[in-house]
Amino acid sequence: MNFEEFWTLVENHGSVAYFHKNECENLWRGLTAEQQQAVYNAIQRKLDSGLFVHYDPTKAVRDNLPKAPKIQTISGEEYYRRYQTQTPQDGWRRVFLPDQQKTIYIKQN
C-alpha cells in the first residue's frame, strides 16, 4: 500500500499529524504490505466507528499493528497426561525435534 493513501486517511485526524509525517513514513516503509494493509484497515474501522485513534499518526500505526499469535508449547509427556493420547487435538500440533530426540506439542492462539 502506498504511504500517501494511508496519509490521506490520517492527515486530518489530528492537529499534530503534519509534524510527524516523516517519522510516520519511515515507520510505514519498514512494514510489510500485509502489515500496512492490516494497519490501514484497523484505523479505517476505528475512525468509521467513532473509536479512538491516536492523533500522532506514528503512534496510531504502532497501536494498530497486528499482534503476533501466542504460541503455547508443552512436552509430549505433559500432553499425554492431559489427553491420554498422542493424537493431536484441540488445536495442538505434534512436532518432533530431531536434534533433541523428543516430541513436543504446539498450539497457536
C-alpha positions as CSV (number, residue, x, y, z in Angstrom):
1,M,0.0,0.0,0.0
2,N,1.2,3.5,-0.9
3,F,2.0,5.8,2.1
4,E,0.1,8.6,0.5
5,E,-3.1,6.5,0.7
6,F,-2.5,5.9,4.4
7,W,-1.6,9.6,4.9
8,T,-4.9,10.7,3.3
9,L,-6.7,8.6,6.0
10,V,-4.9,10.2,9.0
11,E,-3.7,13.6,8.0
12,N,-6.8,15.5,9.1
13,H,-7.4,13.4,12.1
14,G,-5.3,15.4,14.5
15,S,-3.6,18.8,14.5
16,V,-0.2,17.2,15.2
17,A,-0.2,14.9,12.2
18,Y,1.8,17.1,9.9
19,F,4.7,17.4,12.4
20,H,5.1,13.6,12.4
21,K,4.8,12.8,8.7
22,N,8.5,11.9,8.1
23,E,8.7,9.8,11.2
24,C,5.4,8.0,10.3
25,E,6.5,7.5,6.7
26,N,9.8,5.9,7.8
27,L,7.9,3.5,10.1
28,W,5.3,2.8,7.3
29,R,8.1,1.9,4.8
30,G,9.5,-0.6,7.3
31,L,6.3,-2.6,7.4
32,T,5.3,-5.5,5.1
33,A,2.5,-5.0,2.6
34,E,0.3,-7.2,4.8
35,Q,1.1,-5.2,7.9
36,Q,0.4,-1.9,6.1
37,Q,-3.0,-3.2,4.9
38,A,-3.9,-4.5,8.4
39,V,-3.0,-1.2,10.0
40,Y,-4.9,0.8,7.4
41,N,-8.0,-1.4,7.8
42,A,-7.9,-1.3,11.6
43,I,-7.6,2.5,11.6
44,Q,-10.3,2.9,9.0
45,R,-12.7,0.7,11.0
46,K,-12.0,2.7,14.2
47,L,-12.5,6.0,12.5
48,D,-15.7,4.9,10.9
49,S,-17.0,3.6,14.2
50,G,-16.0,6.7,16.1
51,L,-13.4,4.9,18.2
52,F,-10.2,6.4,19.4
53,V,-7.2,6.6,17.0
54,H,-4.2,8.4,18.3
55,Y,-3.7,11.9,16.9
56,D,0.0,11.2,16.3
57,P,0.0,9.0,13.2
58,T,3.2,7.2,14.2
59,K,1.6,6.2,17.5
60,A,-1.6,5.3,15.6
61,V,0.4,2.9,13.4
62,R,2.1,1.3,16.3
63,D,-1.1,0.9,18.2
64,N,-2.8,-0.8,15.3
65,L,0.0,-3.2,14.2
66,P,-1.4,-6.8,14.1
67,K,-0.5,-8.8,17.1
68,A,1.6,-12.0,16.7
69,P,-0.3,-15.1,17.7
70,K,0.6,-16.6,21.1
71,I,2.3,-19.9,20.8
72,Q,1.9,-22.5,23.6
73,T,4.3,-25.3,23.9
74,I,4.1,-28.4,26.1
75,S,6.2,-31.6,26.3
76,G,5.0,-34.8,24.9
77,E,4.7,-36.2,28.4
78,E,2.6,-33.4,29.6
79,Y,0.3,-33.7,26.5
80,Y,-0.2,-37.4,27.2
81,R,-1.0,-36.8,30.8
82,R,-3.6,-34.2,29.8
83,Y,-5.2,-36.0,26.9
84,Q,-4.3,-39.7,27.5
85,T,-3.3,-39.9,23.8
86,Q,-0.6,-38.8,21.4
87,T,-3.1,-37.9,18.7
88,P,-3.2,-34.1,18.2
89,Q,-6.5,-32.5,19.2
90,D,-8.0,-29.2,20.4
91,G,-5.7,-27.2,18.0
92,W,-2.4,-28.8,19.2
93,R,0.2,-29.9,16.6
94,R,2.7,-32.6,17.2
95,V,6.4,-31.6,16.4
96,F,9.4,-33.9,16.6
97,L,12.7,-32.2,17.5
98,P,15.4,-34.4,15.9
99,D,18.3,-32.6,17.5
100,Q,16.9,-33.2,21.0
101,Q,15.2,-36.5,20.1
102,K,11.9,-35.5,21.7
103,T,8.4,-34.7,20.8
104,I,6.6,-31.5,21.8
105,Y,3.1,-30.1,21.1
106,I,2.5,-26.6,19.8
107,K,-0.8,-24.6,19.8
108,Q,-1.3,-21.1,18.3
109,N,-3.9,-18.8,19.9
